[in-house]
Amino acid sequence: MPTKLITAVTRRRIFDTITLSKVLWEGRLEEPDFLARIYDLDALPSTDSRYKSAVGDIRQHRINNPEDWPDDWVFADSRFGLQHGDDELVLRFLAEMLHPLVRPDEEEAGRLLNLFNEALARDGYELYPADWISGHAVYGWCRRDSFHGASPDLRLSERELLTDPVVLEEHLVRIRDNLSSDPAAAISSSKNLVESLFRIILDHSGVTYGQRDDIPQLYRYVADLLELKADSVPQSAKGSESAQQILRTLVTTIQSLAELRNELGIGHGQSKRSVALARHARLALNATVTVAEFVLDTWHARVVAGRLKPLD
């Protein structure tokens, strides 16, 4: 079903970014060849009476006489629907801009990906590696409703107990910047965010721990502090079995996050290149946000209820 959730403001922001940064939207291809990957140019009308279809007037005014039309002409041309057409046209255009055949420079593609996703996130979309060709990402798109996407928001500035959330914010920035371009680094940053959060909570509560304690050990301290152990749920409580199972799963998730970092992340001086893909990084990200949100909410609830008093 056609949708138009990408607003005119977002479209203009993206198109202006492309134009002002002087990025060639067609990449290494000629403009008609790039557009033919998305549109049937022979079926689109010509704006020049000398030609039967769009392919003729584009070649005439952009290949034979490239000064006839401005470099950003395609964004305002109604035949291509980028200003007022369905979301799919905009998303497919942007995804093709990142295709390795169009833009082989991975560093440039990564910069554009971050710029596009930052703008698209406001309207609930994200570009992501949907496939791979010879180790290079081929991008698709999806709605961000069912996952945390590339711009996770833990509302850290709204957490009253986090008097200085800058460390956690820095981890989030690293995850966002590396999710697609360097999945191994994003996985490591995900694990580091959870570890930092545990240390912050323990520090605020005056709990002593070893500087070399790993993330499972730190969680044991946090679980004791916040009463998150499965056996702390009364058997008489409604849904006690489900609650106990969830808390056990939380322990498993944290342990698995640490193992994922060890196997696919960066660190420990591995002798081989990480085989981590964006989907592995996304898995780590979603696990991280789930754990962090639950622990932060529980910490706040314990303090509000008077069952825990943080240090001044």
N, C-alpha and C positions, 0 to 999 in steps of 0.2 A: 504494500500500500504506500503510495507516494506521501512523503512528509516534507514539511517546510519548517523545521525547528531551528535551523541555523538562521539567525536574524540578519537583517541588512547591516547592522552594526558590526557583527562578527565577520561577515563576508568582506565588507569594506576594509576592516582592520587587516585581514589576511592578504587581500589584494594589494593594499597600500604597502604592506611589509615587503611583499615580493617586488613591487615596483621600485620602492625607495632604496632597497638593498641591491638593486640592479642584478637580481638573480634571473637567469634565463629560464623561464618556466618550461621551455621545450628541452632544456638540458643540452645534450650533445646531438639531438636530432634536429631536423628541420621542422618548422612549425606544422606544416601539413601532415608530416609523418607522425608527429606526436599526437595531434588531434585525431588522426585516423585510428589510434589505439582506443579511443573512447567513443567517437562518433562515426556514423556512416556519412562521410563528406559528400559522396555522390548523391545522397538523398536529401541533402540540405540545399536550399536555394542560394543562388549567387546574388550579390549586391551589385554586380557589374553585368550589364545587359549583354556583354560580349561572351559571357560564359554561362554554361548550362547549370553548373552546381558550385557549391562552396569551394571545392578543391581548386577550381579554375581561378576564382578571384583571389584566393589566399596566395596561390603561387605567383600570380601577377603582381599583387601589391605588397607581398612580404619577401618573396624570393627574387623576382626580377627587379622590382623597385621597392626595396625594403624601407625607404623613407616615406612611402605613401601613407602608411598607417603607423601610429605610435607602437612602441614595444608592448604596451599593456592593452592593446586593442581588444583582445579576446575576452577580457573581463566585462566589457560593456556591450559586446555583440550579443544581441538577444537570441541569435540562432543557437548559442551554446548554453544558455540558461544558467550562467554562473551567478548573475545578479538576483534573478527572481525565480529560478527553476527549483526543482526538487533537491533535497539535501544530497541525494545519491550522486547527482551530477558534480556538485562541489567536492564531495568526498572522493569520488573516483578521480577527478582531476588532480587533487592534491596527492592522492596515493600514487598516481602515475608519475608525478613529478619526482617521487622518491625511488622509483623503480631503478634497479641497477643498470639496466640498459639505457635509461635516460640520464641517470646521474650516478656514475661509477665512483665518484668521490664520496666515500663513506662519512668522512668528517663533515662535509657540506650537507649531506643528506641528514645526518644526525642533528645538526643545528636547525635545519628546516623542520624536522620532525618535532623538536621541542617547541619551536615557535608556533607551528600549526596546532599542536595539542593544547598548548596554553590557551589559545584563542577558542578552540572547539570545546574545551571543557566547560566553558560558560553555558553552552547550549546542550551539554550532555553527550558529546561524542568524543571518540578517541581513535586515532590511527594506531595500528599495532602490527607486528610482523605476523602475517597470516600464513606465509610459506617462505621457503628458502630456495635459492638457486645458486649452486656452487658456493655456498657459505654466505651469500648475500640475502638480506631480508627483502621480501616482496610484501608490501603493505596492503592490509584491508582496513575495515573500520567497523566499529560496533558502538552500541549505546553503553554508557557508563553506569546505568541504573543498577546492574546486578553485581558490580565489583568496584573496587576502589580506584581503578584506572591508574594513570600515570601521575596524577596530582592528588595523592591522599591527603585528607584533611582530618586531623585528630582534634581540631579546635583547641590547640594547645594554649593559645592566648586567653581562652575562656576558662581554663582550669585554675581555679583559685589557689589550689595547693602548689601549683607549679610557679614559684616566684621568679624563676629564671629558666624558661624552657628553651634557651638558645641552642643547647647541645642537641636536643631532640629535633629542633627545627633544622639544624644542619644535616642531621641524618636523613630527614625527609627530602631535603634538597638533593642530596647525593643519590637517593633512590630514584627520584624523579628524573634527574639528569642522565642516569645510567641504565634505566629500565630496559631500553631497547638497544642502546649503543654499547653498553658494557654490562651484560646481565650478571656476570660473576661479581662485579663490584657492587651491584644493587643488592645481591643476595647477602653479601658481607655487611653492607650498611643496614639491611633489615635486621640481621642478628644483633648488630651493634646498637641499634635503636632500643631493642627490647632490653638488652643488658644495661644500657645507660639508664633506662626507666627504672629498672629494679634497684640500681645503685642509688638513684635519686630518692626513691621512696624509703629505702633503708636509712640513708643519710638524714632525711627529714624526720625520721622516727627514732633516731639515736641507736639503731641496731648495728652492732659491730660485725664486720665480715672481713674475710681475707682478700687482699688486693688481687690475688691470683685465683680466687674462686671462679669457677666457670659458670655459665648461665644456668644449668640445672641446679647447681648448689645455691646460687643467688635466688632462684625461684623458690627453693625450699624455705629460705629465710622469709621471703615475701609471703608465701603461702601460710606460714606460721603466724606472721604478723597480721595478715588480713583474714585469717580463719578460712582459707580456701581449700583445705584438705577435705577429701571426700568423707572421711569419718567425722568431720565437724558438722555434717548435715544430720539433724535428728531423724531417726527412722520414722517417727510419728508425723513428720512434716509431709504435707501433700506434695506428691511428685518427688519424694526423696530419692528414689532409685534413679530417676532421670537426672536429677541434680548431681548425684554422686558420679554418675557416668560422665557427665559433661566435665566435671572437675578432673576426673581421671584423664579424659581426652585432652584437657588443657595441658596437663603434665607431658603427655605424649607429643603434643604439638610443639611445645617448647624444646623438648629433647630432639625432635625431628628437625626443627629449625637450626639447631646447633650442628646436627649431622649434615644437613644440606649445605651449610656454610663450609664445613670441613671438606666435603666432597666436591662442591662446585664453585665455592666462593674463592676469594683471594686471601692469601696469608699462608703462614707456615712454610713458605719457600717451596711450593710445589715444583716438581721437576717436569710436569707436563702442562700444556695449555688447558684451561678449563673448557669443558664441553657445554657449559651452561647456555641455555637459550632464553629468549624473552619470556617464554611460558613458565620456565623454572623461576625466573625472577618475580614474575607476577604471583606465582604460588607463594613464594616467600613473603612478598609484600602483603598479600591478603591475610596470611597467617599472622604476620606482625601487627597489622591494624586490628585484627580481631582480638588478639591477646592484649594489646596495649589499651584498647578501648575498655575491655572488661576489667582489667586491673586498675585503670584510672578511675572508672566509675565505682568500683568496689572500695577503693581507697577513700574516695570522697564520701561514700555512704557510711563507712565506718567512722570517719571523723565527725560527720554531721550527727550520727547517732550517739556520739560520746564514747564509743568503744575504743577509740584510738585518738591519742593526742599528739600531734606532730610537735617537734621542737620549735621554739620561737626563732 
